[in-house]
Amino acid sequence: MSRLVIVSNRVALPGESRAGGLAVALHAALEETGGMWFGWSGRIDPDRSGNVREQTEGDIRYVTLDLSQQDHDHYYNGFANRTLWPLLHFRVDLADYNRETYAGYRRVNALFAEKLAPLLRDNDLVWIHDYHLIPLAVLLREHGVRCKLGFFLHVPMPSSDLLAALPQHGRLFEGLSAHDLVGFQTGRDLERFQDYVRLFGRGRVIESGVLETGGGRLLHAGAFPISIDTGHIAHLASQSVGKASVKRLADSLSGRSLAIGVDRLDYSKGLPERFRAFERYLERHPGQLGRMTYLQIAPVSRGDVAEYRVLRNELERLAGHINGAHADPDWTPMRYVNRNYPHASLTGFYRLARVGLVTPLRDGMNLVAKEFVAAQDPDDPGVLVLSTFAGAARELEGALIVNPYDLDGVADAIAQAMDMPLAERRERWQGMMSHLQRHDIAAWRRSYLKALRAA
């Protein structure tokens, strides 16, 4: 069996928490075949990049690189998260293109290629992850690497016209054509990529999922919707009932229903729109006033980026306004919290909730939606209100699908969820849970690696 080599921006090293479903899935794949995990160490060497660190656990070899402060600022904080992240989430208005940060992004990818290429064998399967490493494959090919290279984009693929707004988009995205297989979250993302190859990449679509690049190279592409460890999440949630944090939350509700949202503090998550939609719910459905408390958990991310500071200030203002206008002495309609909670606690919070609010403006998949479903009590499940612009909406058909820009529509969906009969809630939940049990995180990685081997 071929050795598996995983390449990602960060590496889940032995001894570190692997709470994230992706890290667990990739580690499990490496355990099956043995292999190597390569990426940034998470360490900053103030003066220089490229210091190599290595450790082994069982049949898995972990190889990581330190980055200099400048390289980290240009590659990660700069081009990856100030240019590519907004662009790939359809926010070209927020994309800050800078030639200096683009050069740093290319420089770090070239460093990855330089250090990784000598470690690879011709029969390896190399699986590269996400927008941080789009140029890596073509750089590895320039080093003479001949093994199979696969790429998976965890975020959305925008339309070709939006990508074309990025200077030097052709040089950047030609990196994808050096792979044998490119994976996306949804069929719609695959269609957008094929349009880009046809319209701007001088290539052609032979058939869906099979392309010829402008250089005449055959490239396979497909949709591989990422998922969760469904059974593990369900077990965590059922065991969380006795946790002190879950009990405290339940007691604090004083018999009221709970609506919950859990998102990184990011403009792609549509939090200002969600807050306004919740206020619209309070205004449009006065008969439900006092029946529900909305808890929004939004850990701060990229707090040193100006756009995120502005977002945080806006949300604090909106939350204060909503509570000031609608609270009673014994009821605060909204709780807004900027902190992380252990995964076990979050699954317990999901299980308590009558309504899950997952309304991003754009999301590649959104695993919170899937975890909310998996965490529910089968006898008394809650209702998922889900944005049509989340990749998960293509799979979770039992959710109430909403347009996050339609504040009245989201407000009415919250009210519908609150009044939904138990029989309908069970029917909707059972359909979604059955899908998640068949299509869990293990099925995702196996389907992708099978396709890569066959590409």
N, C-alpha and C positions, 0 to 999 in steps of 0.2 A: 504494500500500500504506500502511496506517495506520502511524503512528509508534508504536514500542513505548516505554513508560515503565515502568521497573522501580523499585519502592520496597521497600527492605529496611532493617533496623536498621543494618547496616554496608554500606559500598560498597567494592568491590574497585577501588581507584584505579589509574590507569596507573603502572607502575613497581613496584607492590606484587606480591608473590607471589600467583598464582592457583592454588595447588596443589589447593585444594578443588574437587571435581567440580561443585558447584553454581555457584560463581563462574565457572568455565570455561564452563558451559552457558549461563548468563545473558549473559555477555559475547559468546558466539557468537550468541545470539539478537539482541542489539543490533547486532552487525556485519552481520547479514543485512538489517536494515531501517533501520538508523540509529535514533537515539533518545536517551533520557536515563536515567541511573541516579541515583536520589535517596535520601538517607538521612543517618544520623549520620556525622560526619567521623571519629569516634574520638577527637576532641580535647575536653578539658575547659577551658572558659573559667570561671575560678573564680567570677566574679560574675554572669554573665548568659548566657542561651541565645539562639540565633537568629542568631549571626554566620554569614553565608552564604559558602561557598567554592565556586569554580567553575573547572573546567578542561575542555578539549576534547582528544580524541584521535580523529582521523579523523572519522567521522560520529557519534561518541558524545559526548554532553555529560554531565559528571559534576557534580552539584550536591549539596553536603553542608552540614550544619549543625553548629555546635558546641553543646554543652550545658553548662549550669552544673553545678557539683558537686552541688548539691541536686537539680536535675532528673535528673541521671544516677543519683544514689542512689535516688531515689523511683521513677523509671520503669524503670530497667534492673535495678539490684541489688535494688530493693524489689519492686514489684508484679509485674513480668515474671518474675523468677527466684525470689522467695520466696513468691509466691502462685500465679501461673498455672502455672509449670513443675511444681511438685508436683501441683497439682490435675489438670492435663492428663495426668500420668503416674499417675493413680489414687491419689495419696498425699494424700488430703484431710487426713490426720493431720499432715502436715508443712506444709500451706498456712498461711501467716501473713498473715491478712487485716488490713489496716490502712487506715483511711480516708485518712490522710495520703499514703501511697504510692499508693493508688488515684487520689487527686486529682492527684498528680504524673504518673502514667501518662496520665491524660486530658489533662493540660496539655501534655505533650510531643507526644501525638498531635494535639492542636489546633494546636500550633506547626508540625508537619509539614504539616497541612492548609493553614494560613495561608500558608506559604511556597511550597507546591507548586501550589495551585489557580491562581494567576495564570500559571503556566508551561504549563498544559495547554490542548490544543485539543480541539474537539468530536469529532474523528475519531481521537483517540489510543486506543490500547489500554494500559490501566494494569494492571500485574501486581504486586500487593502480597503480601509474603511474611511469614508466620509470626505467632506469638502476640504479639509485641511491638506489632503494629499492627492489632489486631482492630477498634478503633473508627474507624480512619482513613477508611474509605469513607463512613460516614454523615456525618462531619465535612466531607469534600470535597463531598458533595451539598449540605450546608448553605451552602457557598460558591458554589453554582450550577454545579458541575461536572456535565456531561451525558454525557461519554464513557463507554465501556465500562470497567467496573472488575472485575478478577478478583482472587481471593485464593487463596493456597495455604497450608494448614496442614501444616507439616513434622513436627509431633509428633502423638501420638495424640489422638483425640477420645474423651473419656470418656463414660460413660453420663449420661443426662439427670439422674438423681437426684444424681449426684456434682456436676454443674455447678450444680444448684439449691442446693447447700450454700454457694455463693459469694454473699455479700450483693450485691445489685444485679446479679445475673447477667443479668436481663432487659435492663437498660440496656446492659450490656457486649455481650451477644451479638446484640442488635438491630443492632449495627454490621455483622454479617455479611449481614443482609438487604438492605443497600444495594448489594451487589455484583450483578453480572450472572451470575457463575460463582464458586462456591466449590469448591475442589479439596481432596481428602483423599488419604492414602496408600493406603488399602485400602477395599474394599467394606464391611467391618464399621464403619469410621469413618463412612462415608457413612450407614449405617443408624442409627448412634447420633445423628448430626446430625439426621436426619429425625425421629427420635423426639423430640428436644428441641424442634424446631419445632412438632411436633404437640401435645406434652404441655405445654410451657411457653411457647412462642412464639405461641400463639393462631393458628397457621397450619394449613395442611393439605398433605398429600402428594398431588398430582394423580396422579403416577406416579413410579416410582423415578427420582430425578435431576431431577424437576420439582416445585417447591413453590410454594405461594402463601403469602406471609407474612401476619402478623396485620394489616398495613396494606394488604393486597390487592395487593402487588407480586409479580410473577412472578420466581422465582429458580431458576437452574439449579445443580446440584451434581453432582459425579462423583468417581470414584476414579481417580487418576493416580499409580501407584506410581513414585516417583523411582528413578533407577538411577545407573549409573556409566559412565565412558568405558571400556567393556569392552576394546576393542582397545588403548587406551593403557596400561591396567593390565597386560594380558597382555604387551605389549612391554616395559614397565618391568621386570616380574618376570624375563623371559627375559634381559634385559641386566644384571640385578643380580648374577648369579652371580659375576662377577669383582670386585664391590665389596669393599673391605677389611672393612667392618663385617659383611657377610654371611659372608665367609670366616672371620672371627674367631668368629662365632657357630657356624658349622658345625664348626670345629676344637674349640671348647670342649665340644661335645656328646660327644666321644670315641666316636662311632659310635652313640650312643643316638638314639632318635626324639625329635622336638620336638612339644609341644603349645603353642599360642600363643593368647593373648587380648590384644586391643588395644581399650581403652575409655578415654574420659574418666573421671576420678575422680568418679563421680556415683552417687547412691543408686539411680537408675533402672536401672543396669547390672547389678544383682544380684551384685556382686563378693563380698561376704561369703558368700553362698549358694554361689557358684562355688568359692571356696576350700574351703569345708566339703565340697562334693561331690568335689573333688579328693582331699581327705583320706579321704573315704569310699571312693573308688576304690583308694587305696593299701591300705586295710584289707580291702576285699571281694575284691581280686584280687591276692593275694600272689605269684602266679606271674608277674606282670608287673613286680614291683619291680625297680628298677634299669634298666628298659628305656627309660624316657621321662623327659624333663625338661620341666616346665611353665614357660613364660615368660609372665608377665603384665606388659604395658606399660600403665601407667595415669597419663598426665600429669595433674597437679593442675589442677583447674578451680574457680573461685570459692572460692579458699582462704581468703578473708576471711569466709565464711559458716560459722557455728558447726556446722551439720549436716555440712558437708564436712570440717571438722577432725576431728570425731568419727569419721567414716567412715575417714579416713586412719589414725587411730590404731588403729582396729579391724583394718584390713587388715594393718598392720605387726605387730600382735600375733598374728593368725592365721598369717601367713607364718612368723614365728619359731617358733610352736608346731609347725606342720607339719614344718618342717625339723629342729627339735630332736628330734621324735619319730621321724622316719623316715630321716634322712640317714645315709649311710655316709661313711667317710673319703674315698672317691673319687667320691662322688655326692651332690649336693644336689638333692632332687626338685623344688624350686620356686625360681624367680627372680622377684622382684617389683621393678619399676623404675618410678620416678615421673619420667620425662623424655620429651620429644618426640624423635622420630627423623624424618629426612627421608623423604618419601613413597617415594622410590626404594629406600631401605633397608628400609622396612616391607614393600614388595611382595616383596623378596628374602627377608625373614623368613617371610612367608606361604608362599612357594614351598618353603622348607626343611621346613615343618611337615607332620607326618603327621596332626595333628589341629588343627582350628580350633575354639576354644571361644567361642561367641557366645550368651550365655545371659542376656539382660536380663530384668528383671522386667516391663518394659513399654518398648516402643520403637516410634516411628512407622514406621520402616523398618529401619534399621541397614545402612549401606553397607559396614561392615567385612565383613559376611557375604558380600556380593556381590564385594568386592575379593578376599577370600580365595579364592573360587571362580575368579575370572578370573586370579589369579596362579599357579595350579597348573601343574605340569609335565604335559602331556597324557599322557605315557608312564607317569607314576608319581604320580597325583594324591593329595592328602590327602583327609581326610574332614571335613566340616563338622558339628559338633554345634550345633544351633540351637534357641533358645527358641521355643516355640509362641506366645509373647507379643510376638515381633518381627514387624513387618509383612512382613519378608522371608520369613517362614515360609509365607506364602500363595503364594509364587512358587518357592522353592527346594525342590522336593519331593524332590530327591535327598539332602537333608541328613538326619541323624538328628535328628528333632524330639523335643524333651524339654520337660518341665515344670520350670522352674528351682527350684521349691519342693520337688521330689521329689529329694532328694539321692541316694538309691539309684539312681533312674532315670538321673540324669546320670552317676553313677559307672559304671553298667553300659554306658552309651552310649560313654564314653571307652574302656572295655575292648573293646567291639565294634569301635570305629574302629581300635584298635590291631591287632586280629586280622583285619580285613576283607581278604578276598582281592583281589588286584590286579584281576581281571576285574570284580568288583562295584564296586570303587572307580572304575574307568574308566567303567562304565555310569552310575553315579550322577552323576559329574562331567560327562560328555558331555551328559546331559539338562539340567543346570543351566546349563552354558556355552552351549548352543544357545539357551536362553531369554534369557540375558544379552546375547548377540550381537544378537538380534532386538529386545530391549527395553533399549536403552542410554539414556544420558542425553540424547542428541539426539532419540531417539524420544519421550522423556518430554516435553521442552519443546515439541516440534512438536505432539504430541497435545493438550497443554493449550491452546496458543495457537489451534489450530484450533477447539477447543471454545469458547474465549472469543469468537472472531470470529463463531461461529455462534449464540451465546447470545442 
